[in-house]
Amino acid sequence: MTEIPQHYELTLRDRLALDRTYLAKERTILAYVRTGLAFLGVAFFVYRFMDAEAGMKALMTLVFAVPGVYAVAYGMYKTIVRRRERKEFERKFGMVNGNGK
């Protein structure tokens, strides 16, 4: 997150810009989770319904399951990091949604 000097008074315009940025980051994180879940869904479909030998079926399942698990885990990790950043920012400068200073 961009460092803002402690003495800086946020205007309404600044607060709204920060809210838009925060929401854009949230949408990106949700896209990671959504993509990961889609990969896991494809992995389940391949495992359950693909008509192939066991080795090929397992390989195809892993090809989709590993990136899916990674994307979901990364999205959850970034959610935790963003929430901590948001709480720290709100502690320093008050509520960003206009109810603060």
N, C-alpha and C positions, 0 to 999 in steps of 0.2 A: 504494500500500500504506500502511496506517496506520503512523504513526511510533510506535515504542516507545522509551522512554528507554533509554539504554545500560546503566544500572545495574539495570534491571528483570530479575529472575530469572523465567524462564518455568516455570510449573508444567505438570504433565502435561495438565491440563484446557486450559490455554492452547495447548499444542502440538497437541493433538487438534483444537481449534477452528480453528487455523490450517491444519492439514492438510485439514479439511473444506472450508474456504474455498478453499484452493488447488485441490482436486479439483473443486469447483463451477465455478471459473473455467475449468479445463481442459475440463469438459463443455460449457461455453458456447462455447469456442473450437472444439471439435470439431463442434458444431452448425453454426457458420458454415461450416466446410469441407464438411460433409455437405450443407448447403443449396446451397452453390456448385456442388458436383459434380452435384447433382440438376438445377440450372438448366443446366449445361453438357450434361448428358445430354438434356434436353428440346431444347436448341438443336441438338444433333447429330441427334436424331430429326426435328425440323422440317426441317433442311437435307437430310437424306437421303431422307425418305419423304413429305414434304408435296407434294401435287400442286397447285401453284399457279404463277403466272407468276414469273419470276426475281426481279423487284423486290420482290414481296410475300414471297417465300421468304427473300430476303436480309434484309429488314426484320424478319421474325419471328425469324430466327436471331439477329440482333443484339439484339433485345428480350430474349432469354433468355441470350445469351452474355455480354453486358456485365455484368449483375448477378452472373452466375456467376463470372466472372473476378474481379470486385471482392470477392465474399464469400470466395473461396479465398485471395486475396492478403491480405485483412484478417485472416483466421484465422491465416495463416502469420506475419504481422507481429506479431499479439498473442501468438502462441506464443513468438516470440523475446523479446518484452518481458517476458512472464511468467517465462521461464527466467532472464533476467538479474535480475529482482526476487528470485526464489527463491534464486539463488546469493548475492546480496548479503545477504539475510536470514540464510541459513545461515552466511555468513562472520561476521556480527555476533553471532548467538546460538547457533550450533552447529546440529547436525542437528535438524530439526523432527520427524523420525519417531521420536524417543525415544532415539536412540543418542548424542545429544550430552550436554551438561551434566547 
